């Protein structure tokens, strides 16, 4: 399956916008990303292991919870959307 990053998160993926992971659930996909890009851990997840509130997880255009247990297909696309604050 394909995982897409944008904005500030690109710094933590070596500026790779699209990453392919082998996973059959959302949880396994997230764990694969943690292993592949350990520097993403403190940026995406809080100390309790929950996705930080400034990030949204989007599966095939639908906002989902990081605790979502649905099965994934190779054709699915997971994206991270990060809120940007300005002043």
C-alpha positions as CSV (number, residue, x, y, z in Angstrom):
1,X,0.0,0.0,0.0
2,X,1.0,3.6,-0.5
3,X,1.6,6.1,2.2
4,X,1.8,9.8,1.3
5,X,3.5,12.6,3.3
6,X,3.5,16.4,2.8
7,X,4.6,19.6,4.4
8,X,6.7,19.4,7.6
9,X,6.6,15.6,7.7
10,X,8.8,15.4,4.6
11,X,11.9,16.3,6.6
12,X,11.5,13.1,8.6
13,X,11.1,10.9,5.6
14,X,14.2,12.1,3.7
15,X,11.8,14.2,1.5
16,X,10.1,11.1,0.2
17,X,6.5,12.0,-0.6
18,X,5.3,8.5,-1.2
19,X,6.4,5.4,0.6
20,X,5.3,1.8,0.0
21,X,4.7,-0.4,3.0
22,X,3.5,-4.0,3.2
23,X,0.7,-4.1,5.8
24,X,-2.7,-5.7,6.0
25,X,-4.1,-3.4,8.7
26,X,-3.8,0.3,9.6
27,X,-2.0,-0.5,12.8
28,X,0.6,-2.6,11.0
29,X,1.1,0.1,8.4
30,X,1.8,2.7,11.2
31,X,4.2,0.3,12.9
32,X,6.0,-0.3,9.6
33,X,6.4,3.5,9.3
34,X,7.8,3.8,12.8
35,X,10.4,1.2,12.0
36,X,11.3,2.6,8.6
37,X,11.4,6.2,9.8
38,X,12.1,6.2,13.6
39,X,12.5,10.0,13.6
40,X,8.8,10.3,12.8
41,X,7.8,8.7,16.1
42,X,8.0,11.8,18.3
43,X,6.5,14.0,15.6
44,X,3.5,11.9,14.9
45,X,2.7,10.2,18.2
46,X,2.4,11.5,21.7
47,X,3.8,9.9,24.9
48,X,0.8,7.6,25.1
49,X,1.2,6.2,21.6
50,X,-1.8,8.2,20.2
51,X,-1.6,10.2,17.0
52,X,-1.0,13.8,17.9
53,X,-4.0,16.1,17.5
54,X,-2.4,18.2,14.8
55,X,-2.3,15.2,12.4
56,X,-5.1,13.6,10.6
57,X,-4.9,10.1,9.1
58,X,-6.7,9.7,5.8
59,X,-7.4,6.4,4.1
60,X,-8.6,6.6,0.5
61,X,-10.0,10.1,1.1
62,X,-11.7,9.3,4.4
63,X,-10.5,10.6,7.8
64,X,-9.9,7.7,10.1
65,X,-8.6,7.1,13.6
66,X,-5.1,5.7,14.1
67,X,-6.8,2.9,16.1
68,X,-8.8,1.9,13.1
69,X,-8.7,-1.9,12.7
70,X,-9.9,-2.3,9.2
71,X,-8.1,-4.5,6.7
72,X,-6.0,-2.9,4.0
73,X,-5.4,-3.8,0.4
74,X,-2.3,-3.2,-1.7
75,X,-4.3,-0.6,-3.7
76,X,-5.2,1.5,-0.6
77,X,-3.6,4.9,0.0
78,X,-2.9,6.3,3.5
79,X,-2.1,10.0,3.9
80,X,-1.1,12.2,6.8
81,X,-2.6,15.7,6.9
82,X,-0.9,18.1,9.3
83,X,-2.6,21.3,10.5
84,X,-0.4,24.4,10.0
85,X,-0.6,27.3,12.4
86,X,0.3,30.8,11.4
87,X,0.3,34.2,12.9
